[in-house]
Every structure is written in C-alpha cells, then in structure tokens.
Amino acid sequence: MAAAAATVTAVSSGGKRERDIVDAGMPKKAKRGRPPPPPEEVETFLAAAESTLARRFAAKYNYDVVKDAPMDGRYEWVRVGP
C-alpha cells in the first residue's frame, strides 16, 4: 500500500525551497461561504417539514404516524404480528 503522506518540494520565485506535506487521504477544504444556520433555525425548519409530511400521510392513508394509531377513513387498518 502506498504511503498516506507524500513530500513535495517546491522552489518559490525568490529561490527559497519550501517543503509541503501533502496528505493524499485528506479531502480538500471546502470553499468558505455563508456560515451554517443556527441550530434553532435548523430545528424549526425540520419540525415544519416533518409536520407537513405527517399531515399529508395522515390525509392519504388515514394513519397518524405521530400517535402510531389508525384513524377513521377510507382504509381499515389491521394489526399484524405481536
């Protein structure tokens, strides 16, 4: 197996030698952009998306995934298994 790190020697325009250690296993750093949103904003966004999905599922299949219970509607749910 090849070594994880390789040594690269470069000569700058001033004639000085520079040694850089390049790790082949490390991914390149991502470009800096906007900072990530605060955790509260992420939680609010995901809670709203989850609520919307739960309402759509309940309307389509008459099953409440939050309470894990069937609802009255066009399907009749039957418990299977223990």
C-alpha positions as CSV (number, residue, x, y, z in Angstrom):
1,M,0.0,0.0,0.0
2,A,1.3,3.5,-0.8
3,A,2.3,5.8,1.9
4,A,-0.5,8.1,3.2
5,A,1.7,11.2,3.0
6,A,3.9,12.4,0.3
7,T,6.6,15.1,0.5
8,V,6.5,17.8,-2.2
9,T,9.4,20.2,-2.6
10,A,8.8,23.4,-4.5
11,V,11.1,26.3,-5.3
12,S,9.5,29.7,-4.9
13,S,10.2,32.7,-7.2
14,G,12.7,34.0,-4.6
15,G,14.8,30.9,-4.9
16,K,13.9,29.6,-1.4
17,R,12.9,25.9,-1.0
18,E,9.6,25.2,0.6
19,R,8.6,21.7,1.8
20,D,4.9,20.9,2.0
21,I,3.5,17.7,3.3
22,V,0.5,16.7,1.2
23,D,-1.8,14.0,2.7
24,A,-3.3,12.0,-0.1
25,G,-6.1,10.8,2.2
26,M,-7.4,14.2,3.3
27,P,-10.2,15.8,1.3
28,K,-9.7,19.3,0.1
29,K,-11.1,22.0,2.2
30,A,-14.5,23.4,1.1
31,K,-14.7,27.0,0.0
32,R,-15.8,29.3,2.7
33,G,-19.3,30.6,2.1
34,R,-22.1,31.5,4.4
35,P,-21.9,30.3,7.9
36,P,-24.3,27.4,8.8
37,P,-27.6,28.5,10.2
38,P,-28.1,28.4,14.0
39,P,-29.4,25.1,15.4
40,E,-32.7,26.7,16.4
41,E,-33.4,27.7,12.8
42,V,-32.5,24.2,11.5
43,E,-34.7,22.6,14.2
44,T,-37.6,24.9,13.3
45,F,-37.2,24.1,9.6
46,L,-37.1,20.3,10.1
47,A,-40.0,20.3,12.5
48,A,-42.2,22.2,10.0
49,A,-41.2,19.8,7.2
50,E,-41.8,16.7,9.4
51,S,-45.2,18.1,10.4
52,T,-46.2,18.7,6.8
53,L,-45.2,15.2,5.9
54,A,-47.1,13.7,8.8
55,R,-50.3,15.6,7.8
56,R,-50.0,14.6,4.2
57,F,-49.5,10.9,5.2
58,A,-52.5,11.1,7.6
59,A,-54.7,12.6,4.9
60,K,-53.7,10.0,2.3
61,Y,-53.6,6.8,4.4
62,N,-55.8,7.8,7.5
63,Y,-53.0,6.8,9.8
64,D,-51.5,9.1,12.5
65,V,-47.7,8.4,12.5
66,V,-47.1,10.7,15.5
67,K,-49.5,8.7,17.7
68,D,-48.8,5.5,15.8
69,A,-52.6,4.8,15.6
70,P,-55.1,4.3,12.8
71,M,-57.7,7.0,12.1
72,D,-61.2,6.8,10.7
73,G,-61.2,7.0,6.9
74,R,-61.1,5.0,3.7
75,Y,-58.6,2.4,4.9
76,E,-59.2,-0.2,7.6
77,W,-56.0,-0.9,9.5
78,V,-55.5,-4.4,11.0
79,R,-52.6,-5.1,13.4
80,V,-50.3,-7.8,12.2
81,G,-47.8,-9.6,14.4
82,P,-47.1,-9.5,18.2
